[in-house]
Amino acid sequence: MAWTRVRDEALRERALQVIPGGMYGHMSTARLPADYPQFFHRARGCRIWDVDDNEYVDFMCAFGPNLLGYQDPAVQAAIAAQQALGDTMNGPSEVMVELAERFVAQVSHAQWAMFCKNGTDATTMAMVIARAHTRRRVILVAHDAYHGADPWCVPLSRTAGTVPEDRAHVAYYAYNDPQSLEDLMRRHKGDVAAVFATPYRHDVFSDQQALNADYAHAARRLCDETGAVLIVDDIRAGFRLARDCSWSLLGIAPDLSCWGKCFANGQPISAVLGSEPLREAARTIFVTGSFWFSAVPMAAGVETLRQIAQTDYLERLEAAGRSLREGLAERARAHGFALRQTGPAQMPQILFDDDPDFRVGYAWTAECLKNGAFFHPYHNMFLSAAHGPQDIALALDAADRAFETVRRVRGTLGPVPQLAPVIEYLARK
Ligand SMILES: Cc1ncc(COP(=O)(O)O)c(C=O)c1O
């Protein structure tokens, strides 16, 4: 069936009337190539269908939540069973305790768990626990690291509606740079409540950077020396690098870790996990939400954590990522392109050499889309355990056709207008 976007266009027009800007947040297509669909109809395994029924092999996994495959049968069965009993009630169901037990058994630094809805709830809760524990104010965060969309952490390029006081006690260091972290610690001596760190550097519009062991060990040491709380934000990469907290790969235990997106395979739930010394502070803070105790996402979490512990899901998604990476490199070379494929293969970032304003990448991802592969031009992507060899082969065929088209039109490509503010921000940095 020919690729179309008639229904998507109509929905966008209706949305413009009743949703500010037509869409908002990370799922707005405003900065994507013009052909990207805004609205989707269904999803199964590693495939998604947009509202025009165009089918794609999906490499965004809903920006992370799809870990085992959309509508994984065992997770769906757990959802249905809990749904039949009750979801949002006067209090949590017993699955909350089971989920906390499973998490504590799974993640080596954790002795307790608290649940919320979105990743931003979890990072904000971790910040509050750290301040309650230390009775200090300052939170150290890496430049350009994303920790959510509350006023204290919304990206510095998107601060409309916030005031400087929202981040009066947030200070910035250079990710992976132990000296920068140490200098900042010294500057705020006696007042540092927490150091936030991501599993590796996964900023948008840039090559991804592996975690530097010197920096990670320095972060642990500096927190130990000063009494500050080390927080690993595993919301994006959690359970895609390891079956434990991501920094466990270096043998480093944070005091708190933040989880979201994938541990209930798409159901809305996030978590803060903590070590024993933080338990008392976590007990004293007041955090809550009408839907934080709903049982259905927790039941989905129990089943997802069971599969994380008992299946080869991780090896499968790593293998799929590797074959995608190798296949893309080969096809790009054959068409005269040099790709920069960075980050773990199961969370790939794909940028083009000699493409400073991303115009080639935009053209290529737009062509891939029309050929049935859903890639992202500037955000890291995600593999799921449902990506099989056949899906990767289809995606590589789509990519191959896209390379061929872009090779022919490369000389005629102009700047991408919707990227102008980003290019300006990157140039100012
Ligand atoms: C590292 C990291 N932290 C926090 C968040 C915020 O999560 P949410 O969008 O669920 O609030 C995200 C979301 O992408 C993230 O990648």
Ligand as a Chemical Component Dictionary entry (heavy atoms), coordinates in Angstrom:
data_LIG
# 
_chem_comp.id                   LIG 
_chem_comp.type                 NON-POLYMER 
_chem_comp.pdbx_formal_charge   0 
_chem_comp.three_letter_code    LIG 
# 
loop_
_chem_comp_atom.comp_id 
_chem_comp_atom.atom_id 
_chem_comp_atom.alt_atom_id 
_chem_comp_atom.type_symbol 
_chem_comp_atom.charge 
_chem_comp_atom.model_Cartn_x 
_chem_comp_atom.model_Cartn_y 
_chem_comp_atom.model_Cartn_z 
_chem_comp_atom.pdbx_ordinal 
LIG C1 C1 C 0 17.393 10.459 31.605 1  
LIG C2 C2 C 0 15.978 10.910 31.739 2  
LIG N1 N1 N 0 15.547 11.381 32.908 3  
LIG C3 C3 C 0 14.287 11.793 33.090 4  
LIG C4 C4 C 0 13.378 11.753 32.064 5  
LIG C5 C5 C 0 11.974 12.233 32.275 6  
LIG O1 O1 O 0 11.078 11.196 32.142 7  
LIG P1 P1 P 0 9.543  11.460 31.821 8  
LIG O2 O2 O 0 9.477  11.979 30.434 9  
LIG O3 O3 O 0 8.883  10.153 31.984 10 
LIG O4 O4 O 0 9.071  12.480 32.829 11 
LIG C6 C6 C 0 13.764 11.263 30.817 12 
LIG C7 C7 C 0 12.839 11.217 29.681 13 
LIG O5 O5 O 0 13.201 11.069 28.558 14 
LIG C8 C8 C 0 15.110 10.833 30.644 15 
LIG O6 O6 O 0 15.537 10.384 29.460 16 
# 
loop_
_chem_comp_bond.comp_id 
_chem_comp_bond.atom_id_1 
_chem_comp_bond.atom_id_2 
_chem_comp_bond.value_order 
_chem_comp_bond.pdbx_ordinal 
LIG C1 C2 SING 1  
LIG C2 N1 SING 2  
LIG C2 C8 DOUB 3  
LIG N1 C3 DOUB 4  
LIG C3 C4 SING 5  
LIG C4 C5 SING 6  
LIG C4 C6 DOUB 7  
LIG C5 O1 SING 8  
LIG O1 P1 SING 9  
LIG P1 O2 DOUB 10 
LIG P1 O3 SING 11 
LIG P1 O4 SING 12 
LIG C6 C7 SING 13 
LIG C6 C8 SING 14 
LIG C7 O5 DOUB 15 
LIG C8 O6 SING 16 
# 
